[in-house]
Amino acid sequence: MFGSYGPFIPKPPGTGDGPSTTATASTGLTVTGYFRYRNWDSTSGPLTGVPGAKVQATCLGGMPNPTYVVTLTGLGGAFSVNCPAGYQYVSASVLLENSYVNALGEEAAFAGAFFVSFGGPPLQLQAANDYAARVFLDLAQYVPVVFTKFGYTKGQVAAWVSASNPAYGINWCSPAFFNCPGTDLIRSNFQRVFQQADDRVKWDGLFVTLHEYGHSYHWYAVENWAFDAGDCGSSGHGFEQATPLGCAFPEGIAFWISMVAVGSTVDHSPYGGDWGLELNLNNYPAGFPTNPPPPPDNDGVRVEAAVAAFLYDVIDNGTELDGPNNETGTAEPHLDNLAASPNGVLKRLRYCRINGSVTKLSGLDQFVYCLEGNTTAYQQASYLSPAWRLYSTISFEQSVPPINSAMVRAAWEYNLYGIP
Ligand SMILES: [Zn+2]
């Protein structure tokens, strides 16, 4: 049942809530209403407006041909469909779709609302799938922020969100990966959309949704030859877990994109945003910043959270919220002055060439060389980790913005290996 409020079946004119005073031959027919979803950040699930949804309506009855009307929901989910004079009723779908995202249910099930109305009091419509509605709202809000902050754009992503099946997983795919049934598809489920029930990570849902979008952006907006999806293996990967280089790198980039879009507050307790990540998650000792520990497994080049923390330090500045409770802090001021542009960082990702020919970056070790603009990091890194690979040259296919390589060096030593 889609849209549990409001009339669904056309009633003949003159009965019940049939033609109202708004449906006269001189003024035309106006149907108004609200489109809402249940916001499960709160256990009471209050009905909350969905702005920016597409109302795709057809004016019918009383005229030889239908007239099609498309409008968007506004503040509080309010909408108004105005038909020219002579029509008797409106049949419409409310879609969780705009140019950035098309949110549907599991296996593309309908997630919005339908209605048929002869006018009358405002319709009270409810999304068929609260979780798809929330993914729509999150991506409608933050995809344009990603475009602005990172400087590249891409087409619409699809999101299929199961309202009942946790086995539906949480991932992103394209036809190149995972037998993807869409061209650019996020699959998610009800457990990964809202604030987690145990409040372990306050904004986990938004963080994860934007992480999956980060993969989409990496592939379609930045470099569709470089995403090394296979390296995470069938057993998956964890935020604090050491994985192969080719897993930790794209996963860290995806989290980085999420953090840049929202600010480090997107990753909250217990990780503590930028602050917590730089302290290598929730394992920090008293007395930071004098002696931060290395990340889990002591090899941050292979830990996706450490990759994200390093990249975040490359672009953040002194105004970032890097105190322990996501307030403005002074936890690591020596790393807060690099403030490289996110687009400049992505340009290095896109145009860096290793040994003149390697175009597919398969680890943060390679990207550190690309950021520093040379391969000398290996001398230091090889003492810290056996995972780093040695190359002879770094070049760029197109010019890239300059960056302070000494500060890049300090940021990776700190975030990946706990060197103050
Ligand atoms: Zn991922």
Residues whose N, C-alpha, C, O or C-beta is under 5 A from the ligand:
A	BS01	ZN	E251 A254
